Amino acid sequence: MSITEINLEKALKKAEKISREHSTKIFVIIGFDEEEDDSEPCYHIDENGTTRIWEEVEAIYENGILIKTRE
């Protein structure tokens, strides 16, 4: 499962809801288009927390509870 949002607030709300409803850990990962230096960020909602070099974990939800945010 991987969902992409362009709005951080929507991504966080979706991640919290999915995590709560499925009793699982969900990662919100911020990414940019690796082809363009000035691209707008997008947010990937995923069960897999693996990131590429141009991505960072924005938040982690476990069972609907926020357990980590980007510092």
Helices and strands as residue ranges (DSSP letters): E 2-5, H 8-22, E 25-31, E 42-46, E 56-62, E 65-69
